[in-house]
């Protein structure tokens, strides 16, 4: 049986979370007849992330980069599915996801798209922090042509290749850039950029759990620096050097 979906999961020391993610993918895969491949890109892992991934039957790709774009691209390069789906290792895919993506892509009306996130818990601090982030992203969204969903991207492999995958010159905001370029390709083809309506992505509040629900507001200079997309020092401090 040919592989229809390849799910790409970047993972850095995610042994505590990735099991839930993988189980959610397998549950969603049961609702379609086609084969679903899971590719976990084990990025600089020093824990059992790779072992957990292999336990659930995922392909594991070792990677040492400090750029989420190149990490995701490495996973896509190693995969074989006709449709690419990306999701974070600490997120959960809801049932019906593959069925909905398949329906939208096979309709011929959509180039691909994203999904809407939902935190696994909510508080005043998380709500205010995410609102602050949204306000800072308004200029970027205007430049990108409006609000485009992300969180979990989905598109055909051929279209992923046409736009060159994720931009490896960006150290942050690579998701918004990918959405913008995918939408632009769709416009040329007479297709829309879509957002899953029935399926959601349950995203982890782990950073808020660890650093506090208001942590994005504690160092506003750093948070704003992330929204340039090219501040290497800020990206390292925010993403890659977190302890």
C-alpha positions as CSV (number, residue, x, y, z in Angstrom):
1,X,0.0,0.0,0.0
2,X,1.4,3.4,-1.0
3,X,1.9,5.9,1.9
4,X,-0.6,8.8,1.6
5,X,0.4,10.8,4.7
6,X,3.8,11.5,6.3
7,X,3.6,13.2,9.6
8,X,6.8,15.2,10.5
9,X,7.5,15.7,14.2
10,X,10.6,17.7,15.3
11,X,11.6,16.6,18.8
12,X,14.2,17.8,21.3
13,X,14.2,15.7,24.5
14,X,10.5,15.0,24.3
15,X,10.3,11.6,26.0
16,X,7.7,12.8,28.5
17,X,5.3,14.2,25.8
18,X,5.8,12.5,22.5
19,X,4.0,9.3,23.4
20,X,0.7,11.2,23.7
21,X,1.4,12.8,20.3
22,X,2.1,9.5,18.6
23,X,-0.9,7.8,20.1
24,X,-3.2,10.6,18.9
25,X,-1.8,10.2,15.4
26,X,-2.4,6.5,15.4
27,X,-6.0,7.0,16.6
28,X,-6.6,9.5,13.8
29,X,-5.0,7.1,11.2
30,X,-7.5,4.4,12.1
31,X,-10.3,6.5,10.4
32,X,-8.8,6.3,6.9
33,X,-7.8,3.3,4.8
34,X,-4.5,4.7,3.5
35,X,-1.1,4.3,5.2
36,X,0.2,7.0,7.5
37,X,3.9,7.3,8.0
38,X,5.3,9.0,11.2
39,X,8.8,10.6,11.0
40,X,10.3,11.9,14.3
41,X,13.3,14.1,13.8
42,X,15.3,13.6,17.0
43,X,17.1,16.9,17.4
44,X,20.1,16.9,19.8
45,X,18.3,14.4,22.1
46,X,20.0,13.2,25.3
47,X,16.9,11.3,26.6
48,X,14.7,8.4,25.3
49,X,12.9,10.4,22.7
50,X,14.1,8.2,19.9
51,X,13.4,5.0,21.8
52,X,9.8,6.0,22.5
53,X,9.3,7.0,18.9
54,X,10.6,3.7,17.6
55,X,8.3,1.9,20.1
56,X,5.3,3.4,18.3
57,X,6.7,2.4,14.9
58,X,8.0,5.8,13.9
59,X,10.9,6.4,11.6
60,X,13.6,8.3,13.6
61,X,15.9,10.8,11.9
62,X,18.9,12.1,13.9
63,X,19.6,15.8,13.5
64,X,21.9,18.3,15.1
65,X,20.7,21.6,13.7
66,X,19.6,24.6,15.7
67,X,17.0,25.8,13.3
68,X,13.4,24.5,13.3
69,X,13.0,25.0,9.6
70,X,15.9,22.7,8.7
71,X,14.8,20.2,11.3
72,X,11.3,20.0,9.7
73,X,12.8,19.9,6.2
74,X,15.1,17.0,7.2
75,X,12.0,15.1,8.2
76,X,10.2,15.8,5.0
77,X,13.2,14.8,3.0
78,X,13.4,11.4,4.7
79,X,9.6,10.8,4.3
80,X,7.7,9.2,1.5
81,X,4.1,10.3,1.8
82,X,2.2,12.2,-0.9
83,X,0.7,14.5,1.7
84,X,2.9,16.2,4.4
85,X,1.6,17.0,7.8
86,X,3.7,18.8,10.5
87,X,2.9,18.7,14.2
88,X,4.9,19.5,17.4
89,X,6.0,16.6,19.7
90,X,4.1,18.0,22.7
91,X,0.8,18.5,20.7
92,X,-2.1,16.2,20.3
93,X,-4.0,15.6,17.0
94,X,-7.7,15.2,17.4
95,X,-9.7,12.3,15.8
96,X,-10.8,12.9,12.3
97,X,-7.8,15.0,11.3
98,X,-6.6,12.9,8.4
99,X,-10.1,12.3,7.1
100,X,-10.7,16.1,7.1
101,X,-7.4,16.9,5.4
102,X,-8.0,14.2,2.8
103,X,-11.5,15.6,2.1
104,X,-10.2,19.2,1.7
105,X,-7.2,18.3,-0.5
106,X,-9.1,15.8,-2.7
107,X,-11.9,18.4,-3.3
108,X,-9.4,20.3,-5.5
109,X,-10.3,23.6,-3.8
110,X,-7.4,23.8,-1.3
111,X,-3.7,24.1,-1.7
112,X,-3.2,23.1,1.9
113,X,-3.5,24.9,5.2
114,X,-3.3,24.8,9.0
115,X,-5.3,24.1,12.1
116,X,-6.5,26.1,15.1
117,X,-4.7,25.4,18.4
118,X,-6.2,25.0,21.8
119,X,-4.1,24.9,25.0
120,X,-4.5,21.9,27.3
121,X,-5.3,24.4,30.1
122,X,-6.1,28.1,30.2
123,X,-5.6,30.9,32.8
124,X,-5.6,34.7,32.8
125,X,-1.9,34.8,32.4
126,X,-1.9,32.5,29.4
127,X,-4.8,34.5,27.8
128,X,-3.1,37.9,28.3
129,X,0.3,36.5,27.2
130,X,-1.1,35.1,24.0
131,X,-3.0,38.3,23.3
132,X,0.3,40.2,23.7
133,X,1.9,37.9,21.2
134,X,-1.0,38.4,18.8
135,X,-0.7,42.2,19.0
136,X,3.0,42.0,18.2
137,X,2.3,39.8,15.2
138,X,-0.2,42.2,13.6
139,X,2.5,43.9,11.4
140,X,3.7,40.5,10.3
141,X,0.2,39.3,9.6
142,X,-0.6,42.4,7.5
143,X,2.6,41.8,5.5
144,X,1.6,38.2,5.0
145,X,-1.8,39.1,3.7
146,X,-3.9,38.5,6.8
147,X,-4.3,35.9,9.6
148,X,-3.3,32.4,8.4
149,X,-3.7,29.4,10.6
150,X,-0.6,27.3,11.4
151,X,0.0,25.0,14.4
152,X,-0.2,21.9,12.2
153,X,0.5,22.4,8.4
154,X,-0.8,20.1,5.7
155,X,-0.2,20.1,2.0
156,X,0.7,17.9,-0.9
157,X,4.4,17.0,-1.1
158,X,4.6,18.4,-4.6
159,X,3.4,21.8,-3.4
160,X,5.8,21.7,-0.3
161,X,8.6,21.2,-2.8
162,X,7.4,23.9,-5.1
163,X,7.7,26.5,-2.4
164,X,11.0,25.1,-1.2
165,X,9.8,23.9,2.2
166,X,10.5,25.9,5.3
167,X,12.9,28.8,4.9
168,X,16.1,27.8,6.7
169,X,17.4,31.4,6.8
170,X,14.7,32.1,9.4
171,X,15.2,31.2,13.1
172,X,11.7,32.0,14.1
173,X,8.4,32.9,12.4
174,X,9.1,30.3,9.8
175,X,5.6,29.0,10.2
176,X,4.0,32.3,9.2
177,X,6.4,32.6,6.3
178,X,5.5,29.0,5.1
179,X,1.8,29.8,5.4
180,X,2.2,33.0,3.4
181,X,4.1,31.2,0.5
182,X,1.7,28.3,0.5
183,X,-1.2,30.7,0.2
184,X,0.6,32.6,-2.6
185,X,1.1,29.3,-4.5
186,X,-2.6,28.4,-4.0
187,X,-3.6,31.8,-5.4
188,X,-1.7,31.1,-8.6
189,X,-3.4,27.7,-8.9
190,X,-6.9,29.1,-8.1
191,X,-6.9,27.3,-4.8
192,X,-7.6,28.5,-1.2
193,X,-5.5,28.3,2.0
194,X,-7.6,26.3,4.3
195,X,-8.1,25.8,8.1
196,X,-9.4,22.6,9.6
197,X,-12.8,23.2,11.1
198,X,-13.7,20.0,12.7
199,X,-10.2,19.0,13.9
200,X,-8.1,20.9,16.4
201,X,-4.6,20.7,17.8
202,X,-4.4,20.4,21.6
203,X,-1.1,22.2,22.3
204,X,0.8,21.8,25.6
205,X,1.0,24.6,28.2
206,X,4.3,23.1,29.4
207,X,6.3,26.3,29.1
208,X,3.8,28.2,31.1
209,X,3.8,25.4,33.6
210,X,7.6,25.6,33.9
211,X,8.2,29.4,33.7
212,X,4.9,30.8,34.8
213,X,1.7,31.8,33.1
214,X,3.0,35.4,32.6
215,X,6.5,34.5,31.4
216,X,6.1,36.0,27.9
217,X,5.6,39.4,29.5
218,X,8.5,39.2,31.9
219,X,11.1,39.7,29.2
220,X,9.2,41.7,26.6
221,X,12.4,42.7,24.8
222,X,13.2,39.1,24.2
223,X,9.7,38.2,23.2
224,X,9.6,41.1,20.6
225,X,13.0,40.0,19.3
226,X,11.6,36.6,18.4
227,X,9.1,38.3,16.0
228,X,11.9,39.6,13.7
229,X,12.4,36.0,12.5
230,X,16.2,36.5,12.2
231,X,17.5,37.3,15.7
232,X,19.8,34.3,16.3
233,X,20.7,35.1,19.9
234,X,17.1,35.7,20.8
235,X,16.0,32.4,19.1
236,X,18.8,30.5,21.0
237,X,17.7,31.9,24.3
238,X,14.0,31.4,23.7
239,X,14.1,28.0,22.0
240,X,17.4,26.2,21.9
241,X,19.2,27.0,25.2
242,X,16.2,26.6,27.5
243,X,17.0,24.4,30.4
